[in-house]
Structure formats: structure tokens, C-alpha cells
């Protein structure tokens, strides 16, 4: 075996460094040129999800922000032909396997109109992940206007085998109700 020389060590290292820099630059460039398109697709998906909550024909969505407990929250004011219908708040709380995010539509009178789970991917398949399409579970939130207890045997029936995911969804709705109170309090 030949004795390593500085050239035998430096040349392959320089080639690897050049390849890494080139790939990093290509990834950065790709990210930069697709960033706006990805944001637009996310916005269109959010509007489609909000349109499932507020189904009126001439619905208008206006993005707003709110500072609550030293944190900034984005929410959407929903109106139809200039008449306020309500708000959509997106919140996220920790479930069993990670973040559980939900859009909560709240009518102008402060009652929950509908809840749509937007992210539950890290929850247990067949248990926590079933919350996303479980209409009976999500319908339990409709009409609620006060904070919901996360205790067992409370007003929301938990998903079988997914009590932590259930609590995360309840906390998402409770967050939305708190934010609604802040929005309404600021309009007086």
C-alpha cells in the first residue's frame, strides 16, 4: 500500500467539498424559485378548507393577525357580501406522536360552526389519525361556545384508543375560542 501524500488526501477532499457546495447551491436555488408557488398552493388549500367550513356562495376571506399572550396568531375573517359570518382560527397542540392542527370555524355569535383537522400525520395509524375523517367525532364540537373540558366523561366523547389525540383537538378548539374572545374584545 502506498504511503498517503498530501495530494492524495487533499484532491479527493476538494472534489467532495466542491460537489457538496454545488448541491447545496442547487437546493437553495430550487427552494428560492419554488417558495412563492408553494405558498400560493398552501393558501389555495387553506381557502378550500375554509370553504368547507363556511359554505355560503359569495364568501370572502380576509387574513388578519392577533397578538395573544405574547404570541402572534393568524386568523381569517369570513364575510358574505359585506356581512360578517365568523372567523377561522388555525391552531396546533401536541398529540401522542406530534402536532395535531385544526381549523376551527366560529360563527359571529361565538358558537363553533365546524372543525376541520388539517394535520394529524404523526399520530398512531388507525387510532389518532382516524380523527381527521371522523365526522361523528368532529360534529360534537358544533354549537359549543365555552371552553371544553379535557377530562374523561366530559362533553366530548374521546376517540377509542386515542385519548391524547382527542385532548389535542379539544385544546385546538379551546385555543380558537380564546382567540375569538380576544378578537371580539378588541372590536368593542
N, C-alpha and C positions, 0 to 999 in steps of 0.2 A: 504494500500500500504506500502510495506516495505521500510525502510529507506535505501538510497543508501550507500553502503560501498565502500571503495577504491577497493576491489577485484571485485565487480560488475561493476565498471567503467573501471578498467584497463584491465581485462581479455578480454572483447569484443573489446576494442581498440587495444590491442596487436594482437588479431586474425585478425582484419581488416587490420592492418599495415602489418602483415605477408602475407596476401592474396595480397595486393597491391604490395608489394615487389616481390613476386613470379610472378605475372602477368607482372610487368614491366621487370623483368629479362627475362621472356619468350618472350616478344615482342622484346626486344633488341637482344636476340639470334636469333630469326627468321629474324629480319632485317639484321643482320650480315651475315647469311648464304644465304640470297636471294639477297643481294646487287649486287654482281657480275653478277648474272643471269639477274637481271632486267636491269643493264647497258648494257649487251650484247643484250638483246631484243630491248632496245631503239636504240642501234647502228644499228642493223639489220633493224629496222623500218625506221631509217633515211636513210640508204643506199637504201632501197626500194623506198622511196620518192624521193631521188636524181636520182635514175634510171628512174623515170617517167619524170624528167626534162631533163636529158641527156640520150637519148635512144640508143646511139651508142653501138655496141656489146661488144667491149673489153674495156669498161670504167673502169678506175682506179680512186679511191677516196683517196686523201691524206689530212688528217686533219692538220690544221695549226692554229696559233693564231696571233692576231694583237692587238696592243695597240693603241687606238684612243680616244682622249680627255679623257685621264686618266682612260679609261675602257678597259678591255680585251675582245676581241671578238674571238670566234672560227669560223672558216670558213673552207671550203673544196675546195681544188684544184682538178679539174677534167681533166683527160687526157685520150687519147686513143692511145695505142701503143707508148707512149712517147711524143705525140703531145698534147700541151695544148689546151683544148676545152673551158675552162672557170672556173667559180667559183660558189659555192653555199654558200650564206650567210643566216643565220637564225637570224631574228630579231623579237622583240616584242614591241608593242606600246599599249597604253591604248585605249580601245574602250569604248562602252557605259557601259558594265557590267563588264569589267575587261580586262585582257591581250588578245590581238589579235596577234598571232605569225604566221609568214610566212617564207617559204624558197623561196629565190629568186635566180634563176639561171641566171648568167650573162655570156654571151659569151666572149671570149678572146678580141673581138673588143670593148667591153663595152656596148653592147646592151642587154637589158633584153630578155632572152630566154623564161622564163616561171616563173610563180609564183604559189606556192602551199601553201595554208593556212593549217597550222598544228594545230592551237588551236584557237577556236572561241566559246568555250563551254559556256562561261558566257554571251554571247550576247543574245539578245531577240530571242526566237524561232520564226521561220518564217520570221524574218527580218534580223537581223545581222548574225544569224547563217547560213542563206542561202548563205552567201558569200563563204563558204567553197566549195560548189559544183557548183557554178555559173560560168560555163565555159565562157560565153559571157563577164561577168564582168572581169574575170582574163585575158582573151585574150587581153583586152585593154592595158595591160602593156607591151605586147610583142613588141620588137623593140625600146622601149624607152631607151634613153641613158643620158638624163639630168634630173635634179630634176623636180618632177611633182608637180604642184600647187594643194593645197587642197581647193582652192576657188570654189564656185559654178560656173557652166557653164565652167569649165576648161576642160582640155583634157581627163579626166576620167569621165564617166557617173556614178553617185552615184547609189548605190542600193536603191530602193524605200523604204523609211521609215527607212533607216539605214545609214544616212549620217555620223554619228560618227564612225561606223564600217568602212565605206569607207575611211574616213580620216586615221584611224589606219592602214589600208592596204597600203594606199599611203605612209604613214610615214615609214612603214616597207620596202617598195621598195626604198624609198629615202635613208634610212639608208644603205641598201645594195649597192646602187650606190655610196654613200660617202665612204663606206668601200672598194669598188672596186678601187676607185681613190687612196685610201691610199695604197692598195696592188700594183697597177701599178706604183705609185710614188716611192715606195720602191724598184722596180725592175730596175729602170733606171740606 
